[in-house]
Amino acid sequence: MTTVPEAFRGVWRRERITAPGLLDTTTRVFWVQSASWYGDIRVPADSPRRAGDVQGYSDAELVALARSEGFAGQLTVTPERCVWRRDLDYQPPTPTPDEGAWRFADRDTLVEDGVHSDYQEIWVREPQSSGLFAAFSPDDGPGLLVLAGDHFIQVEPGLASLPADPAFPPPALPAQVAAACQAGRRVLAELWLAMPICYGRIGEGWRISLSTTPWREGEPLWAAPPACDDGAARFVEASGRIWSRLEVDGDEAALARAFAAAAR
């Protein structure tokens, strides 16, 4: 397993993206990077947010929810490029690799320029996102939990797979959700949208502040605190699901304290 340079580790908030005919400064974007694993969430500012569950949203609101993005996997950094391998993706896969040319404007400002398309993203490092980096995955299937300082992001697969062939990419998720609703298959659209990507702060009791499943925002990541072994090599959810550590860079005692914060 390769690790990324220390300068890339932490939590990066996108300040803006520019492209021909586009300037976006309002979409909420966070990229959580550990030593090699990462998670990314992108939610438009006008995305509908409501308590309850997905069934409380109208068909038009489901289409709006489908405009969110998020993905997770491993990052590879070369002197010229960053390459984000997407093991999990909220949107249907495409044949174009996720690559960007990079440079630091200063220690806490990263500039990413498109390689396969014309865009530029400005990333700013978030406070309290250093000192401890770790990643976990569930023993029973895909999923990823990444920690950076006081921040976390958890990415899990959805309840239904999107019909997609990377060689022949389908329309983006909003178009698929709209078509499913129009065809009387709203339940399928709801299943497509049930891919939870949750970002938040550990010190706030692992409370979710941004999610692709917005009805979970404001809640703790776990309904009941997970049980963590002494070395924080794994933790067990109340359901019995086991997550094992993929990597840790930092004080393991601090990692144990991070999980203890879930009990507050």
C-alpha positions in Angstrom: 0.0 0.0 0.0 1.4 3.4 -1.0 0.9 6.4 1.2 0.4 10.0 0.2 2.8 12.8 1.1 2.0 14.3 4.5 1.1 17.6 2.9 -2.0 16.1 1.4 -3.3 14.6 4.7 -6.2 16.2 6.5 -9.6 17.5 5.5 -10.0 19.7 2.5 -13.0 22.0 1.9 -13.5 23.1 -1.7 -13.6 26.8 -1.8 -14.7 27.0 -5.5 -14.6 25.3 -8.8 -14.4 27.1 -12.2 -14.9 25.7 -15.6 -16.0 27.1 -19.0 -19.4 28.7 -18.1 -19.2 27.6 -14.5 -18.4 29.2 -11.2 -19.5 27.3 -8.1 -18.7 28.6 -4.6 -21.8 27.2 -2.8 -21.7 23.4 -3.1 -20.6 21.9 0.2 -17.6 19.7 -0.6 -15.3 17.9 1.9 -12.5 15.6 1.1 -11.2 13.6 4.1 -7.7 12.2 3.5 -5.7 9.7 5.7 -2.3 8.2 4.8 -3.7 6.5 1.8 -7.5 6.2 2.0 -10.0 9.0 1.4 -13.7 9.9 1.3 -15.4 12.8 -0.5 -18.9 14.3 -0.3 -20.4 17.0 -2.5 -23.9 18.4 -1.7 -25.4 21.3 -3.6 -26.4 24.2 -1.4 -30.1 24.0 -2.6 -30.4 20.3 -2.0 -33.6 19.6 -0.1 -33.2 18.7 3.6 -36.0 17.3 5.7 -36.3 15.1 8.8 -38.0 11.8 8.5 -36.9 9.5 5.6 -36.7 9.4 1.8 -40.4 8.6 1.5 -41.2 12.1 2.7 -39.6 13.7 -0.4 -41.5 14.5 -3.6 -40.4 13.0 -7.0 -38.9 16.3 -7.9 -37.0 16.4 -4.6 -35.6 12.9 -5.2 -34.2 14.2 -8.5 -32.6 17.1 -6.6 -31.1 14.7 -4.0 -29.6 12.7 -6.9 -27.4 15.8 -7.8 -25.2 15.0 -4.8 -21.9 13.3 -5.4 -19.5 11.3 -3.2 -16.9 8.6 -3.6 -14.2 6.8 -1.7 -11.1 4.7 -2.2 -7.3 5.3 -2.3 -5.4 8.3 -3.5 -2.1 8.0 -5.4 0.1 11.1 -5.7 2.8 11.5 -8.3 4.9 14.7 -8.9 2.5 15.7 -11.6 -0.9 14.3 -10.7 -3.3 13.1 -8.1 -5.3 9.9 -9.0 -8.4 9.1 -7.0 -9.4 5.4 -7.2 -13.1 5.2 -6.7 -14.0 1.9 -4.9 -17.4 3.4 -4.0 -19.3 6.0 -5.9 -22.7 7.7 -5.4 -23.0 8.4 -9.1 -22.8 5.8 -12.0 -19.2 4.9 -13.0 -17.6 6.5 -16.1 -14.7 5.4 -18.2 -12.7 8.6 -17.4 -10.2 8.3 -14.6 -10.4 10.8 -11.8 -7.1 12.6 -12.1 -6.0 16.2 -11.5 -2.8 18.1 -11.8 -1.8 19.7 -8.4 0.1 22.5 -6.9 0.1 24.2 -3.5 -0.6 27.9 -3.4 0.5 27.8 0.2 0.6 25.1 3.0 -3.1 25.0 3.4 -4.3 25.8 -0.1 -4.3 23.2 -2.8 -5.0 24.0 -6.5 -6.3 21.1 -8.7 -6.5 21.5 -12.5 -8.3 19.1 -14.7 -6.4 16.6 -16.8 -9.3 15.1 -18.8 -11.6 18.1 -18.7 -11.2 21.9 -18.3 -11.7 22.9 -14.6 -9.9 24.2 -11.6 -10.8 23.5 -8.0 -9.4 25.4 -5.0 -9.1 23.4 -1.8 -8.5 24.9 1.7 -7.4 22.7 4.6 -9.9 22.6 7.5 -8.8 23.3 11.1 -8.4 20.4 13.5 -7.7 17.9 10.7 -4.2 16.7 11.6 -2.5 14.6 14.2 -4.5 11.4 13.8 -5.2 9.6 10.5 -7.0 6.3 10.3 -9.2 4.2 8.0 -11.5 1.2 8.7 -13.5 -1.1 6.5 -16.3 -3.6 7.4 -15.4 -7.3 7.5 -18.6 -8.3 5.7 -18.3 -6.2 2.5 -17.5 -2.8 1.0 -17.5 0.4 3.0 -15.0 2.9 4.4 -14.6 5.0 7.5 -11.8 7.6 7.3 -10.6 9.8 10.2 -8.5 12.9 10.0 -8.0 14.8 13.2 -11.4 15.6 14.6 -13.2 14.9 11.3 -14.8 11.7 10.0 -16.4 10.5 6.8 -18.2 7.1 6.3 -19.1 5.8 2.9 -21.2 2.7 2.4 -22.7 1.1 -0.6 -26.3 1.7 -1.6 -29.2 -0.7 -1.2 -29.5 -1.3 -5.0 -26.8 -1.3 -7.7 -27.2 1.2 -10.6 -27.4 -0.5 -14.0 -24.0 0.7 -15.4 -21.2 -0.5 -17.6 -18.2 1.8 -17.4 -17.5 1.3 -21.1 -21.0 2.6 -21.9 -21.8 5.1 -19.2 -25.5 5.7 -18.5 -27.0 9.1 -17.8 -26.1 10.7 -14.5 -28.1 9.7 -11.4 -30.6 12.6 -11.6 -31.8 11.4 -15.1 -32.1 7.8 -13.9 -34.1 8.8 -10.9 -36.4 11.0 -12.9 -36.9 8.2 -15.4 -37.7 5.6 -12.7 -40.2 7.9 -11.0 -41.9 8.6 -14.4 -42.1 4.9 -15.1 -43.8 4.3 -11.7 -40.7 2.7 -10.2 -40.2 5.3 -7.4 -39.2 2.5 -4.9 -36.2 1.7 -7.2 -35.2 5.4 -7.2 -35.4 5.5 -3.4 -33.1 2.4 -3.2 -30.6 4.1 -5.6 -30.5 7.1 -3.3 -30.0 5.1 -0.1 -26.2 5.2 -0.3 -25.1 6.9 2.9 -22.1 9.1 2.8 -21.9 10.9 6.2 -19.4 13.6 7.2 -19.0 15.2 10.7 -16.9 15.9 13.7 -15.7 13.4 16.3 -15.6 15.8 19.1 -19.3 16.6 18.7 -20.2 13.0 19.5 -19.7 11.8 15.9 -22.6 13.9 14.9 -23.4 14.0 11.2 -23.3 17.5 9.7 -23.6 16.6 6.0 -24.9 13.5 4.3 -26.3 12.2 1.0 -29.1 10.8 3.2 -30.1 14.2 4.7 -32.6 12.9 7.1 -29.6 11.6 9.1 -28.0 15.1 9.5 -27.9 16.1 13.2 -27.8 12.5 14.4 -24.8 10.6 15.7 -23.2 8.2 13.2 -24.2 5.3 15.5 -27.4 4.9 17.4 -25.4 3.1 20.1 -21.6 3.6 20.7 -19.5 0.8 19.1 -17.3 -1.4 21.2 -13.6 -0.8 20.5 -10.8 -3.2 21.4 -7.8 -1.9 23.4 -5.6 -1.2 20.4 -8.4 0.2 18.3 -7.6 -2.4 15.7 -11.3 -3.0 15.2 -14.6 -1.9 16.5 -18.0 -3.7 16.7 -21.3 -1.9 16.1 -24.3 -2.7 18.2 -25.7 -4.8 15.4 -22.6 -7.0 15.6 -21.0 -5.7 12.5 -17.2 -5.7 12.7 -15.0 -3.0 11.2 -11.2 -3.6 11.0 -8.5 -1.1 10.8 -6.8 -0.6 7.4 -4.2 2.0 8.6 -3.4 4.4 11.4 -0.9 7.2 11.5 -0.8 8.8 14.9 -1.2 8.0 18.6 -3.3 4.9 19.0 -4.4 6.2 22.4 -5.8 9.2 20.6 -7.7 6.8 18.3 -9.2 5.0 21.3 -10.2 8.4 22.7 -11.9 9.2 19.4 -14.1 6.2 19.7 -14.8 7.0 23.3 -16.3 10.3 22.2 -19.1 8.3 20.6 -20.3 7.4 24.1 -20.8 11.0 25.2 
